[in-house]
């Protein structure tokens, strides 16, 4: 038996939340160990999620941009896809970033332990490599995994989850995407750009359920021309192995009840990784959805154990996890009065066009019968959008009708993921729409569309006529 490692803090999980917590805690003088199942930190986001998918989405964007250049009189030949080279580039990006994180562990003197850890009591974790870690505080940052549905578990390598799809083993001639959420649409965008005929089946009446319909509309209009089929209010009732791939039985208003696809991507959400590592042994409470229950400091029902990121609840986003990780590290380092008080956690769908939002959405406002004023600016009136050949976007701002305080911002269009940060700052700083309208934005840019959305609420708009009521 090895001599146990004794540390002030152990972080279980090396994703964006876990390594952010471990690094900041070490910077604050806390002796820290980081346990992660992978040989190098980064978690799902870096290894099989955010980063590899965005590398592929960049490739898709290049292909789409070349195609769209035709409207400006520039013609490109159809691309030739070198799949091994594309995979190699994707892997190099991931490995370079992961190696950098491992080096930062060393420089910060964070003890990195590769293996799967299990709580044996409230102050001990046993790692499957034989290492035992004794700790005073722990942060659980175990993330999430693709949701698996029994109906699709037929033991076929023609059925993918998001991890399998990102391996880019092949470009299927036909691909069925089960689920019209952000994962399904992002990966569908990649594969249609690479040459697959993509069919999306979504159980609800709309793509991206829960996202404001006016933000989804520009994306849906573009995907209608790019995807082979988009079937809404439709269920994949059954799949069976066939000689040429997978036969799917569809239940809905579709032209064919049975269709055959070379591959099927199941993208119906993610579930928290909260089982099989001893939480039941130490009394950490988990809700009926599998999320670890935490308070405003991200403490669990065992006060010296914290939980952050996907395993601790919605929204399941990497940047939310990183922010929580830094919060908990500061609390453990002695800043005991800190609490989670973020007013605007941005979300981005990296399709083409991108969709981004933060703060209150119109969908949420209607659900809770909350009165809001909405300022909208359609990109058809944007000079910069016109020069890009992309006038299909939308910027909008939700404000409190009594105070003019900005409550939410929504964007649809190229670069929306970069633009949304202005909305985050505005909400966090307590800005009003008038404040934003009076900030000078550079011309011609897409950021102008945010200020012009604010201007429509105060009669200041130049490029958009607000009709006056009699």
MARFISE-744639 format. One record per residue (C-alpha): residue number from 1; x, y, z; residue in one letter. Coordinates in nm, 3 decimals. Layout:
<nodes>
NODE   mivo      east     north        up   tiro
NODE    NUM         X         Y         Z      A
...
</nodes>
This chain:
<nodes>
NODE   mivo      east     north        up   tiro
NODE      1     0.000     0.000     0.000      X
NODE      2     0.135     0.339    -0.101      X
NODE      3     0.177     0.613     0.154      X
NODE      4    -0.139     0.833     0.140      X
NODE      5    -0.111     1.179    -0.010      X
NODE      6    -0.224     1.448     0.232      X
NODE      7    -0.347     1.776     0.091      X
NODE      8    -0.555     2.081     0.183      X
NODE      9    -0.776     2.050    -0.127      X
NODE     10    -0.852     1.773    -0.372      X
NODE     11    -1.034     1.846    -0.696      X
NODE     12    -1.209     1.550    -0.857      X
NODE     13    -1.232     1.614    -1.231      X
NODE     14    -0.993     1.804    -1.457      X
NODE     15    -1.228     1.992    -1.687      X
NODE     16    -1.261     2.373    -1.719      X
NODE     17    -1.416     2.398    -1.372      X
NODE     18    -1.180     2.154    -1.205      X
NODE     19    -0.850     2.287    -1.333      X
NODE     20    -0.961     2.650    -1.289      X
NODE     21    -1.037     2.573    -0.923      X
NODE     22    -0.713     2.382    -0.870      X
NODE     23    -0.496     2.649    -1.032      X
NODE     24    -0.647     2.942    -0.842      X
NODE     25    -0.637     2.755    -0.511      X
NODE     26    -0.267     2.681    -0.566      X
NODE     27    -0.208     3.046    -0.658      X
NODE     28    -0.364     3.140    -0.322      X
NODE     29    -0.129     2.911    -0.129      X
NODE     30    -0.362     2.612    -0.086      X
NODE     31    -0.189     2.273    -0.119      X
NODE     32    -0.387     2.112    -0.402      X
NODE     33    -0.424     1.777    -0.578      X
NODE     34    -0.613     1.728    -0.904      X
NODE     35    -0.754     1.384    -0.982      X
NODE     36    -0.864     1.323    -1.339      X
NODE     37    -0.945     1.010    -1.538      X
NODE     38    -0.748     1.131    -1.841      X
NODE     39    -0.366     1.143    -1.862      X
NODE     40    -0.386     1.519    -1.922      X
NODE     41    -0.632     1.778    -1.787      X
NODE     42    -0.902     1.941    -1.995      X
NODE     43    -1.205     1.722    -1.939      X
NODE     44    -1.485     1.663    -2.186      X
NODE     45    -1.471     2.022    -2.311      X
NODE     46    -1.113     2.003    -2.433      X
NODE     47    -1.084     1.638    -2.530      X
NODE     48    -1.425     1.540    -2.673      X
NODE     49    -1.641     1.851    -2.665      X
NODE     50    -1.601     2.227    -2.703      X
NODE     51    -1.257     2.246    -2.861      X
NODE     52    -1.259     1.959    -3.115      X
NODE     53    -1.613     2.049    -3.221      X
NODE     54    -1.520     2.415    -3.274      X
NODE     55    -1.218     2.310    -3.480      X
NODE     56    -1.455     2.119    -3.708      X
NODE     57    -1.708     2.402    -3.709      X
NODE     58    -1.431     2.635    -3.826      X
NODE     59    -1.371     2.400    -4.119      X
NODE     60    -1.744     2.400    -4.192      X
NODE     61    -1.745     2.780    -4.182      X
NODE     62    -1.456     2.798    -4.430      X
NODE     63    -1.647     2.570    -4.668      X
NODE     64    -1.966     2.774    -4.627      X
NODE     65    -1.777     3.102    -4.678      X
NODE     66    -1.625     2.973    -5.000      X
NODE     67    -1.972     2.875    -5.121      X
NODE     68    -2.125     3.209    -5.018      X
NODE     69    -1.853     3.402    -5.202      X
NODE     70    -2.042     3.331    -5.524      X
NODE     71    -2.278     3.621    -5.446      X
NODE     72    -1.978     3.852    -5.475      X
NODE     73    -1.869     3.705    -5.808      X
NODE     74    -1.603     3.472    -5.672      X
NODE     75    -1.628     3.104    -5.764      X
NODE     76    -1.441     2.824    -5.587      X
NODE     77    -1.421     2.463    -5.690      X
NODE     78    -1.579     2.204    -5.460      X
NODE     79    -1.342     2.130    -5.170      X
NODE     80    -1.135     1.815    -5.145      X
NODE     81    -1.150     1.674    -4.791      X
NODE     82    -0.828     1.517    -4.660      X
NODE     83    -0.982     1.337    -4.364      X
NODE     84    -0.655     1.212    -4.204      X
NODE     85    -0.507     1.562    -4.222      X
NODE     86    -0.822     1.711    -4.070      X
NODE     87    -0.817     1.459    -3.785      X
NODE     88    -0.446     1.522    -3.726      X
NODE     89    -0.501     1.898    -3.701      X
NODE     90    -0.791     1.850    -3.462      X
NODE     91    -0.587     1.617    -3.240      X
NODE     92    -0.287     1.850    -3.244      X
NODE     93    -0.498     2.141    -3.121      X
NODE     94    -0.636     1.931    -2.837      X
NODE     95    -0.302     1.779    -2.735      X
NODE     96    -0.121     2.114    -2.743      X
NODE     97    -0.376     2.269    -2.509      X
NODE     98    -0.386     1.963    -2.279      X
NODE     99    -0.004     1.953    -2.258      X
NODE    100    -0.004     2.321    -2.165      X
NODE    101    -0.250     2.252    -1.882      X
NODE    102    -0.030     1.968    -1.756      X
NODE    103     0.269     2.202    -1.759      X
NODE    104     0.070     2.460    -1.562      X
NODE    105    -0.005     2.191    -1.303      X
NODE    106     0.368     2.135    -1.260      X
NODE    107     0.454     2.505    -1.243      X
NODE    108     0.183     2.569    -0.988      X
NODE    109     0.282     2.260    -0.789      X
NODE    110    -0.062     2.108    -0.825      X
NODE    111    -0.034     1.733    -0.774      X
NODE    112    -0.188     1.581    -1.087      X
NODE    113    -0.312     1.225    -1.039      X
NODE    114    -0.433     1.031    -1.345      X
NODE    115    -0.708     0.788    -1.250      X
NODE    116    -1.066     0.753    -1.131      X
NODE    117    -1.128     0.857    -0.775      X
NODE    118    -1.391     0.725    -0.533      X
NODE    119    -1.482     0.863    -0.192      X
NODE    120    -1.425     0.607     0.083      X
NODE    121    -1.517     0.855     0.357      X
NODE    122    -1.576     1.230     0.385      X
NODE    123    -1.202     1.304     0.396      X
NODE    124    -1.055     1.030     0.176      X
NODE    125    -1.053     0.946    -0.195      X
NODE    126    -0.917     0.619    -0.330      X
NODE    127    -0.783     0.636    -0.686      X
NODE    128    -0.794     0.325    -0.905      X
NODE    129    -0.418     0.354    -0.966      X
NODE    130    -0.358     0.267    -0.599      X
NODE    131    -0.315     0.623    -0.471      X
NODE    132    -0.505     0.731    -0.159      X
NODE    133    -0.566     1.101    -0.098      X
NODE    134    -0.649     1.252     0.242      X
NODE    135    -0.798     1.601     0.224      X
NODE    136    -0.954     1.884     0.424      X
NODE    137    -1.167     2.018     0.138      X
NODE    138    -1.287     1.866    -0.188      X
NODE    139    -1.438     2.007    -0.507      X
NODE    140    -1.640     1.767    -0.721      X
NODE    141    -1.612     1.864    -1.088      X
NODE    142    -1.696     1.538    -1.261      X
NODE    143    -1.892     1.692    -1.549      X
NODE    144    -2.150     1.514    -1.763      X
NODE    145    -2.188     1.248    -2.033      X
NODE    146    -2.410     1.207    -2.339      X
NODE    147    -2.757     1.081    -2.249      X
NODE    148    -2.805     0.722    -2.357      X
NODE    149    -3.149     0.594    -2.456      X
NODE    150    -3.218     0.218    -2.435      X
NODE    151    -3.406     0.225    -2.767      X
NODE    152    -3.086     0.322    -2.950      X
NODE    153    -2.856     0.080    -2.769      X
NODE    154    -2.850    -0.187    -3.039      X
NODE    155    -2.478    -0.261    -3.022      X
NODE    156    -2.397    -0.112    -3.362      X
NODE    157    -2.098     0.107    -3.445      X
NODE    158    -2.328     0.280    -3.694      X
NODE    159    -2.494     0.453    -3.395      X
NODE    160    -2.291     0.745    -3.264      X
NODE    161    -2.298     0.969    -2.963      X
NODE    162    -2.127     1.310    -2.981      X
NODE    163    -1.793     1.164    -2.873      X
NODE    164    -1.796     0.910    -3.156      X
NODE    165    -1.904     1.173    -3.409      X
NODE    166    -1.608     1.395    -3.316      X
NODE    167    -1.361     1.115    -3.392      X
NODE    168    -1.428     1.181    -3.760      X
NODE    169    -1.364     0.819    -3.859      X
NODE    170    -1.563     0.865    -4.179      X
NODE    171    -1.795     1.097    -4.366      X
NODE    172    -2.122     0.905    -4.402      X
NODE    173    -2.324     0.953    -4.719      X
NODE    174    -2.636     0.988    -4.504      X
NODE    175    -2.662     1.085    -4.138      X
NODE    176    -2.966     1.088    -3.911      X
NODE    177    -2.935     1.329    -3.619      X
NODE    178    -3.174     1.244    -3.336      X
NODE    179    -3.230     1.568    -3.146      X
NODE    180    -3.253     1.926    -3.267      X
NODE    181    -3.063     2.080    -2.976      X
NODE    182    -2.729     2.259    -2.998      X
NODE    183    -2.514     1.944    -3.008      X
NODE    184    -2.716     1.786    -3.289      X
NODE    185    -2.727     2.105    -3.495      X
NODE    186    -2.358     2.185    -3.450      X
NODE    187    -2.247     1.837    -3.554      X
NODE    188    -2.508     1.830    -3.829      X
NODE    189    -2.358     2.154    -3.959      X
NODE    190    -2.012     1.995    -3.964      X
NODE    191    -2.115     1.680    -4.147      X
NODE    192    -2.333     1.854    -4.406      X
NODE    193    -2.038     2.082    -4.488      X
NODE    194    -1.815     1.776    -4.527      X
NODE    195    -2.059     1.619    -4.770      X
NODE    196    -2.315     1.415    -4.574      X
NODE    197    -2.686     1.437    -4.642      X
NODE    198    -2.816     1.519    -4.295      X
NODE    199    -3.167     1.458    -4.162      X
NODE    200    -3.262     1.603    -3.823      X
NODE    201    -3.550     1.463    -3.620      X
NODE    202    -3.673     1.667    -3.323      X
NODE    203    -3.950     1.555    -3.086      X
NODE    204    -4.073     1.909    -3.008      X
NODE    205    -4.232     2.154    -3.255      X
NODE    206    -3.912     2.364    -3.286      X
NODE    207    -3.538     2.339    -3.323      X
NODE    208    -3.338     2.441    -3.017      X
NODE    209    -3.627     2.395    -2.771      X
NODE    210    -3.635     2.674    -2.513      X
NODE    211    -3.447     2.927    -2.726      X
NODE    212    -3.645     3.233    -2.839      X
NODE    213    -3.811     3.149    -3.175      X
NODE    214    -3.707     3.476    -3.343      X
NODE    215    -3.341     3.392    -3.273      X
NODE    216    -3.383     3.039    -3.411      X
NODE    217    -3.561     3.154    -3.728      X
NODE    218    -3.251     3.274    -3.923      X
NODE    219    -3.072     2.947    -3.845      X
NODE    220    -3.369     2.731    -3.935      X
NODE    221    -3.414     2.914    -4.265      X
NODE    222    -3.050     2.848    -4.358      X
NODE    223    -3.050     2.486    -4.242      X
NODE    224    -3.365     2.418    -4.443      X
NODE    225    -3.154     2.471    -4.755      X
NODE    226    -2.850     2.280    -4.626      X
NODE    227    -2.996     1.976    -4.451      X
NODE    228    -3.170     1.704    -4.649      X
NODE    229    -3.463     1.704    -4.405      X
NODE    230    -3.576     1.867    -4.082      X
NODE    231    -3.862     1.677    -3.920      X
NODE    232    -4.022     1.850    -3.620      X
NODE    233    -4.281     1.705    -3.381      X
NODE    234    -4.141     1.369    -3.485      X
NODE    235    -4.013     1.073    -3.286      X
NODE    236    -3.763     0.808    -3.386      X
NODE    237    -3.971     0.516    -3.262      X
NODE    238    -3.720     0.243    -3.338      X
NODE    239    -3.390     0.174    -3.509      X
NODE    240    -3.265    -0.159    -3.639      X
NODE    241    -2.945    -0.271    -3.805      X
NODE    242    -2.963    -0.299    -4.184      X
NODE    243    -2.716    -0.408    -4.453      X
NODE    244    -2.652    -0.052    -4.559      X
NODE    245    -2.648     0.098    -4.208      X
NODE    246    -2.945     0.173    -3.980      X
NODE    247    -3.315     0.161    -4.057      X
NODE    248    -3.513     0.417    -3.858      X
NODE    249    -3.887     0.407    -3.798      X
NODE    250    -4.028     0.760    -3.768      X
NODE    251    -4.348     0.856    -3.590      X
NODE    252    -4.478     1.190    -3.715      X
NODE    253    -4.590     1.386    -4.021      X
NODE    254    -4.315     1.258    -4.251      X
NODE    255    -4.323     1.141    -4.615      X
NODE    256    -4.167     0.804    -4.529      X
NODE    257    -4.220     0.615    -4.204      X
NODE    258    -3.905     0.410    -4.255      X
NODE    259    -3.577     0.554    -4.375      X
NODE    260    -3.228     0.407    -4.395      X
NODE    261    -2.912     0.595    -4.297      X
NODE    262    -2.545     0.506    -4.301      X
NODE    263    -2.497     0.652    -3.952      X
NODE    264    -2.720     0.774    -3.670      X
NODE    265    -2.608     1.041    -3.424      X
NODE    266    -2.801     1.039    -3.095      X
NODE    267    -2.782     1.390    -2.951      X
NODE    268    -3.063     1.415    -2.697      X
NODE    269    -2.880     1.595    -2.418      X
NODE    270    -2.634     1.522    -2.140      X
NODE    271    -2.661     1.378    -1.790      X
NODE    272    -2.453     1.467    -1.482      X
NODE    273    -2.175     1.228    -1.378      X
NODE    274    -2.285     1.183    -1.017      X
NODE    275    -2.286     0.806    -0.972      X
NODE    276    -2.036     0.529    -0.897      X
NODE    277    -1.778     0.730    -0.703      X
NODE    278    -1.906     0.706    -0.347      X
NODE    279    -2.134     1.005    -0.295      X
NODE    280    -2.388     0.778    -0.125      X
NODE    281    -2.123     0.670     0.126      X
NODE    282    -2.050     1.024     0.245      X
NODE    283    -2.402     1.172     0.246      X
NODE    284    -2.375     1.414    -0.048      X
NODE    285    -2.734     1.487    -0.159      X
NODE    286    -2.830     1.435    -0.523      X
NODE    287    -3.164     1.542    -0.675      X
NODE    288    -3.394     1.331    -0.891      X
NODE    289    -3.222     1.452    -1.210      X
NODE    290    -2.882     1.340    -1.084      X
NODE    291    -2.749     1.687    -1.003      X
NODE    292    -2.556     1.733    -0.680      X
NODE    293    -2.745     1.977    -0.459      X
NODE    294    -2.543     2.287    -0.368      X
NODE    295    -2.601     2.621    -0.195      X
NODE    296    -2.503     2.971    -0.308      X
NODE    297    -2.138     2.896    -0.226      X
NODE    298    -2.152     2.564    -0.413      X
NODE    299    -2.123     2.370    -0.086      X
NODE    300    -2.289     2.030    -0.084      X
NODE    301    -2.479     1.879     0.208      X
NODE    302    -2.131     1.793     0.344      X
NODE    303    -2.005     2.150     0.404      X
NODE    304    -1.634     2.096     0.334      X
NODE    305    -1.716     1.933     0.000      X
NODE    306    -1.816     2.153    -0.294      X
NODE    307    -1.960     2.070    -0.637      X
NODE    308    -1.931     2.277    -0.954      X
NODE    309    -2.003     2.264    -1.326      X
NODE    310    -2.232     2.025    -1.509      X
NODE    311    -2.266     1.789    -1.211      X
NODE    312    -2.401     2.075    -0.998      X
NODE    313    -2.687     2.185    -1.223      X
NODE    314    -2.793     2.393    -1.520      X
NODE    315    -2.673     2.562    -1.728      X
NODE    316    -2.427     2.291    -1.827      X
NODE    317    -2.164     2.522    -1.977      X
NODE    318    -1.785     2.522    -1.951      X
NODE    319    -1.754     2.892    -1.867      X
NODE    320    -2.011     2.862    -1.590      X
NODE    321    -1.805     2.574    -1.445      X
NODE    322    -1.484     2.778    -1.461      X
NODE    323    -1.648     3.070    -1.283      X
NODE    324    -1.781     2.839    -1.011      X
NODE    325    -1.438     2.678    -0.979      X
NODE    326    -1.272     3.010    -0.911      X
NODE    327    -1.546     3.103    -0.663      X
NODE    328    -1.501     2.785    -0.460      X
NODE    329    -1.121     2.815    -0.468      X
NODE    330    -1.142     3.164    -0.320      X
NODE    331    -1.383     3.049    -0.050      X
NODE    332    -1.153     2.762     0.048      X
NODE    333    -0.859     3.004     0.049      X
NODE    334    -1.035     3.215     0.312      X
NODE    335    -1.277     3.453     0.137      X
NODE    336    -1.571     3.303     0.323      X
NODE    337    -1.825     3.576     0.237      X
NODE    338    -1.827     3.511    -0.138      X
NODE    339    -2.141     3.367    -0.303      X
NODE    340    -2.257     3.287    -0.657      X
NODE    341    -2.419     3.606    -0.782      X
NODE    342    -2.383     3.593    -1.161      X
NODE    343    -2.675     3.773    -1.326      X
NODE    344    -2.595     3.678    -1.685      X
NODE    345    -2.444     3.345    -1.792      X
NODE    346    -2.402     3.361    -2.171      X
NODE    347    -2.496     3.069    -2.395      X
NODE    348    -2.382     3.020    -2.753      X
NODE    349    -2.489     2.782    -3.027      X
NODE    350    -2.196     2.766    -3.272      X
NODE    351    -2.398     2.695    -3.584      X
NODE    352    -2.410     2.918    -3.893      X
NODE    353    -2.552     3.163    -3.812      X
NODE    354    -2.453     3.154    -3.448      X
NODE    355    -2.711     3.215    -3.175      X
NODE    356    -2.621     3.370    -2.840      X
NODE    357    -2.809     3.503    -2.543      X
NODE    358    -2.761     3.607    -2.181      X
NODE    359    -2.983     3.709    -1.892      X
NODE    360    -3.361     3.691    -1.927      X
NODE    361    -3.508     3.556    -2.251      X
NODE    362    -3.848     3.638    -2.398      X
NODE    363    -3.944     3.272    -2.357      X
NODE    364    -3.869     3.288    -1.984      X
NODE    365    -4.043     3.624    -1.946      X
NODE    366    -4.362     3.485    -2.103      X
NODE    367    -4.343     3.168    -1.895      X
NODE    368    -4.328     3.368    -1.572      X
NODE    369    -4.567     3.642    -1.691      X
NODE    370    -4.297     3.905    -1.644      X
NODE    371    -4.354     4.235    -1.819      X
NODE    372    -4.066     4.347    -2.042      X
NODE    373    -4.001     4.589    -2.326      X
NODE    374    -3.812     4.451    -2.624      X
NODE    375    -3.595     4.646    -2.864      X
NODE    376    -3.512     4.462    -3.188      X
NODE    377    -3.280     4.546    -3.474      X
NODE    378    -3.278     4.322    -3.779      X
NODE    379    -2.948     4.297    -3.960      X
NODE    380    -3.111     4.372    -4.294      X
NODE    381    -3.055     4.738    -4.196      X
NODE    382    -2.689     4.683    -4.097      X
NODE    383    -2.425     4.811    -4.337      X
NODE    384    -2.164     4.569    -4.202      X
NODE    385    -2.397     4.271    -4.235      X
NODE    386    -2.465     4.374    -4.596      X
NODE    387    -2.092     4.382    -4.676      X
NODE    388    -2.063     4.029    -4.535      X
NODE    389    -2.356     3.908    -4.740      X
NODE    390    -2.526     3.809    -4.415      X
NODE    391    -2.827     4.030    -4.355      X
NODE    392    -3.031     3.752    -4.194      X
NODE    393    -2.932     3.829    -3.833      X
NODE    394    -3.112     3.982    -3.537      X
NODE    395    -3.012     4.171    -3.223      X
NODE    396    -3.254     4.234    -2.939      X
NODE    397    -3.257     4.372    -2.588      X
NODE    398    -3.505     4.305    -2.307      X
NODE    399    -3.551     4.579    -2.048      X
NODE    400    -3.756     4.644    -1.739      X
NODE    401    -4.034     4.880    -1.859      X
NODE    402    -4.020     5.085    -1.538      X
NODE    403    -3.645     5.125    -1.490      X
NODE    404    -3.507     5.070    -1.842      X
NODE    405    -3.260     4.825    -1.683      X
NODE    406    -3.125     4.572    -1.932      X
NODE    407    -3.250     4.225    -1.835      X
NODE    408    -3.145     4.019    -2.134      X
NODE    409    -2.973     4.030    -2.472      X
NODE    410    -3.020     3.793    -2.766      X
NODE    411    -2.832     3.768    -3.095      X
NODE    412    -2.851     3.562    -3.413      X
NODE    413    -2.592     3.601    -3.685      X
NODE    414    -2.226     3.544    -3.771      X
NODE    415    -2.004     3.613    -3.470      X
NODE    416    -2.292     3.624    -3.221      X
NODE    417    -2.079     3.429    -2.972      X
NODE    418    -1.819     3.706    -2.974      X
NODE    419    -2.076     3.987    -2.961      X
NODE    420    -2.275     3.858    -2.664      X
NODE    421    -2.011     3.960    -2.409      X
NODE    422    -2.120     4.323    -2.443      X
NODE    423    -2.461     4.214    -2.321      X
NODE    424    -2.308     4.026    -2.027      X
NODE    425    -2.113     4.334    -1.917      X
NODE    426    -2.419     4.557    -1.957      X
NODE    427    -2.636     4.332    -1.739      X
NODE    428    -2.369     4.273    -1.474      X
NODE    429    -2.297     4.647    -1.449      X
NODE    430    -2.665     4.735    -1.417      X
NODE    431    -2.675     4.937    -1.739      X
NODE    432    -2.992     5.072    -1.892      X
NODE    433    -3.085     5.064    -2.259      X
NODE    434    -3.030     5.441    -2.265      X
NODE    435    -2.676     5.387    -2.132      X
NODE    436    -2.603     5.143    -2.409      X
NODE    437    -2.762     5.363    -2.675      X
NODE    438    -2.541     5.655    -2.570      X
NODE    439    -2.220     5.449    -2.593      X
NODE    440    -2.053     5.523    -2.927      X
NODE    441    -2.007     5.203    -3.128      X
NODE    442    -1.768     5.187    -3.425      X
NODE    443    -1.911     5.195    -3.778      X
NODE    444    -1.952     4.980    -3.974      X
NODE    445    -1.955     4.687    -3.732      X
NODE    446    -2.193     4.421    -3.613      X
NODE    447    -2.166     4.557    -3.256      X
NODE    448    -2.364     4.857    -3.380      X
NODE    449    -2.666     4.632    -3.407      X
NODE    450    -2.672     4.596    -3.027      X
NODE    451    -2.670     4.972    -2.971      X
NODE    452    -2.932     5.018    -3.244      X
NODE    453    -3.157     4.765    -3.071      X
NODE    454    -3.126     4.983    -2.760      X
NODE    455    -3.187     5.297    -2.965      X
NODE    456    -3.521     5.165    -3.090      X
NODE    457    -3.645     5.183    -2.730      X
NODE    458    -3.563     5.552    -2.701      X
NODE    459    -3.647     5.696    -3.042      X
NODE    460    -3.280     5.729    -3.137      X
NODE    461    -3.264     5.475    -3.421      X
NODE    462    -3.138     5.595    -3.760      X
NODE    463    -3.160     5.278    -3.965      X
NODE    464    -3.487     5.145    -3.828      X
NODE    465    -3.819     5.330    -3.828      X
NODE    466    -4.024     5.280    -3.515      X
NODE    467    -4.388     5.346    -3.607      X
NODE    468    -4.558     5.587    -3.370      X
NODE    469    -4.896     5.503    -3.223      X
NODE    470    -5.177     5.748    -3.288      X
</nodes>
